[in-house]
Amino acid sequence: MTLRRTSRHPPPRTCPVLLAIFLLILSVQLVRAASEYDPYKVLGVGRSASQAEIKRAYKNLAKEWHPDKNKDPKAEDMFIKVSKSYEILSNEERRSNFDNYGQMDENQPFGQSQHHGFRGFQNSFYFDESFFHFPRSRDFADSKYLLHHAQFNSDVLPDSHKRPYLIKVTSEWCFACIHIEPVWKETVQELEPLGVGIGIVDLGYERRLANQLGAHRAPSIIGLVNGRVTFFYQAVVREHLRQFIEDLLPHKLVEKITDNNYMAFLDSWHVENKPSVLLFDQVPIVPLLFKLTAFAFKDYVRFGYVDQGDTHNTRLLRQFNINTYAPTMLLFKEDTEKPVDIIQARGMKRQIMDEFVSNNKFLQVPRLVNQQLFDELCPVKQFHRRRKYCVLLFTGEDQAFLPGSKAFLDFASVNRKDVLRFAYVYQHQQQPLCQALLHNQAALSPQVVILERRSHGGKVMYRSVSGGWNGSEEDKYRLHEQLELLQKDPTYLSSDATLPELNNEMAPIFIIQWMNAAYDYILQIYDDLLYSNWREMMPILSLIFSALFILFGTVIIQAFSEPGENKPRKPKPKEQQHTEEDASSRASTSSRPPKKDFVEVTELTDITYISNLVKLRPGHINVVLVLTNTSKNALLRKFAKEVYSFSGTQTLHFSFLNADKHRHWMPSLLCSTSDSMQSKGHSDVDEESPDYTGHVLALNGHKKYFCLFRPVFTGDDPNDSSSETSFSSDSRRKSRSTSRSSSHSRSRSHSREDGVGPKRGSSRATSIEVHHKLDRLGLWMERLMEGTLPRLQVPAWPSLGETTNSSTET
C-alpha cells in the first residue's frame, strides 16, 4: 500500500487587501460627500446671511422642489436637502458647530440626508442608514400619548374645542418615523407646557382610528381643532410645527388694543356678557401661550393684547400704571376704570394663567343667555353643605330699567358670598322662564326671585321678593332681610316649579352657521387639491357631485315638464304664432289631473259674454255647450261627465249657451263663417239646421276662430254602427274602393265629427235622443287638445242681443 503526500497550498491572502481597499474607497467617498455638502450652497445664501434671508430662501426652494408639485425624479432628494439645510442654519447652535467644525449634528455623519444614505460611485453603490435600524420597543415616554378609538371620541374630540391637538401617526416598521423623532420630541417638549394636546396613533394597531382621521400612511402629522382634522404637509421642523399649531387657531381670538379702542373693548361687556382680559408685553406679536389661553376660555372671557413698545399705547400704560419690565395681565368686569384682578410675572406659566382666568370667568352679575351658563352659575344641589342660591332680577332692555339694574349690581358687589349667585334676565328674551316663575306678571315691573335648583330636570324651589324691585334703599333692605332668613332656614323657599330650558340668545343666525361651514369645506378642498390627497377628499368630492347631480337633475326635469300656463309670453313673429300655439296646446293635454271633484260651468249672458269670449286671455279657450230649457239638466250632466278629465287644464273654460234665450247667436256665428269662407273661395260650410241642441263650440276669443262639435248617433242601429258618418251606404261603398278612397272616406268621417260635413248629417242628428248627443265629445276634446281639429275663422264675434247681421268688434 503506497501513501501519497499531497501538499496543501496556503489560502490566498488577497481578501484582507481587498477589504482594506474597499473600506478606504468608502471612507474617501464619505469624506468627499461630507465636504461637498454645504447647507449655505444648498439654500443659496452667504455665510453672513440673517435668519430672515435664510427663511425666505428656504420657502422659495421648498415650493420649487416639493415632491407633490415638482415631478422631477431628483425633487425628493433636493427637497430633503433643503429641509435639512434649513434645520441646521435655523438653529444657532447647529449653525455655529457647522461654521467652526463642519459638524452638522452630534450623532449623524457628514452629508447624511433625512431619508437616504450616501450615494457614490455614480449611484452604483447605495448605502442606507435605515439598514442598521431595526424595530425596537416604544419609548416609555411615548406610551402615555398613545390614542385609542374609544378614548379619542370620548375625550380628545370634545377637548379639541378647548385646546388644539398635535397627533403623530406612526408604525413599528416605519424607518422614516425614526428620522423625525428628534424633531418631534423637541416640539412636544416646547408645546405641551403651553397647553397643546399631544397624541400618537399606531397605524398597525389602531387602523379604525387612522381611517377616521383619514391617515393612510406613516409618518403623518395631524392637527385637531374644534373637531376638524388638518394635515401637516411641510418639512418636519420645530418652527414649522409651532407655526402650524398657531395657524389652526381662530384668527380673532385676541384683539389688538391701543389708546383708540381700549374703552370700546372694555365697555363691550354689556353686549358680550363676558369679562375682559388685557395682556401687556414688550413683543409686537401676540405670544402663542396667550393665544392658547384665549382659545381655552373663548366662551367665557374676551382677550386683548397691548404692545408696550408701540407709541400709540402711552396713555393706556400711564392710566393703569403698567410695569414695562414684566408681562402683566389685567381682568375687568363691570367696572372699566379699575381691574378686579392683576397678575404680573416674568416667566408667565400656563397653569398660573388658567387659574387667574378661571377664578374670574363670570361677571359679578351676568345675564342668563343660555342653559349652559345657567347650569354653571346655578348648579344643582348635591349636598346640604354645598347649597347654591340664585338671586335673579327679571328686568327689561329699555333705558328706564338701567337705574334698577345698577342698584342690583351695587347690592351684589356688597353682598358677595360663596353660597349666593346674582344674575339678571331680560323678560323679552326669556319669556318661558318668566312665565314659570312670575305667573304672567313679568311685564308689570322688575321682580326679584330667589331659587335653588333641586334636579337636572328643571325642578326648583323658589320665592319671590314682595314689592318688586326699583333699586331703592327699602328694596335693598327687604332683599337683604330675606337672604338672611334663607341662610338660617332653607325651608324659607316655599314654592316649587319646573323650569323650561333657556333660550340661547347668543346662538348665531342660520346663514352665519352655513357660511362658516361652507368656508371650512372650501378650505379643506383647497388643501386637498393643493397636495393631491385624493383618498382623503373623496367624501367631499362625492358630496359635491351629488349636489350637482341633484341640481342638474332638477333642471332637466323642469325642462321636460309642462310649462306654467300663467307665465307671460313674449310677442312672436306672425309666421311662428301658429306653430307655437299648436305646441302649447299639445303640451296642455288631458293627462293633468283635475284639481276639483266637480266641473265649473258658467252661463253665457250679456254680462259674462265680453269677459268669457270677446276679451278672453290669449291662449285660453272657452268650450261652450248649446242647450235649451228642456234639455238643460240632461245635457249639463252628460257634458260635465265628458269634460271632467280635462278640467285640470288651466287654459280651458267651460260655459253653456241657452238657445231659447239667444236663438239668433248660432245662426249669426255660422253665417259670418260661411260668408268669410265663400269670399275666400271655400264652400265647405252650408246652411245649418235650426236645431243646435247638443252642439259644442271651442271658442278662441283672441284669435277669432272656433272648432265645432255636432252630435253623432251611437245607438243600436246596425246600419249606423260605424258612427263616423250618417251616410252608411256611402261609407260601405267607399270602404270597398281603393286605399285612396278609403283614406278620403276617413277624412270625410272626421269632417262630419268636426262640424264641416254635409247638411244631411245634421238633419240626421236631430232625431238623436238627448242623452246620446254628447257620446263622442270625449274623443273630440282629445283632438282639440292635440290641435288637429279644423279651425273656422270669424271676422268678429256676434253679439248675444242683436240680430244676425249685427256683430261686436273686438
Secondary structure, DSSP 8 states (H G I E B T S, - for coil): ------------SHHHHHHHHHHHHHHHHHHHHHHH--HHHHHT--TT--HHHHHHHHHHHHHHH-TTT---TTHHHHHHHHHHHHHHHTSHHHHHHHHHH----SSS-TT--SS---EETTTTEE--GGGG-------HHHHTTB--HHHIIIIIHHHTTTS-EEEEEE-TT-HHHHHTHHHHHHHHHHHGGGT-EEEEEETTT-HHHHHHHT--SSSEEEEEETTEEEE--S---HHHHHHHHHHHS-TTSEEE--TTTHHHHHHTHHHH-S-EEEEEESSSS--HHHHHHHHHTTTT-EEEEEETT-GGGHHHHHHHT--TTS-EEEEESS-SSS-SEEEE-SS--HHHHHHHHHTT-S-SS-B--SHHHHHHHS----SGGG--EEEEEEE-SSGGGHHHHHHHHHHHHHT--TTEEEEEEETTT-HHHHHHHHSS-TTTS-EEEEEEE--TTSEEEEEE-TT-----HHHHHHHHHHHHHHHH-GGG--EEEE------TT---HHHHHHHHHHHHHHHHHHHHHHT-HHHHHHHHHHHHHHHHHHHHHHHHHHHS---TTS------HHHHHHHHHHHHHHS-TTS--SSSS--EEE--TTTHIIIIIT--TT-EEEEEEE-TTTHHHHHHHHHHHHGGGTT-TTEEEEEEETTTSTTHHHHHHHHHHHHHHHTT--------S--TT-EEEEETTTTEEEEE-----SS-GGGTT-S-S-HHHHHHHHHS-HHHHHHHHHHHHHHHHT-S-HHHHHHHTTS-GGGTTTTHHHHHHHHHHT-S--EE-SSB--SSS-TT--B--
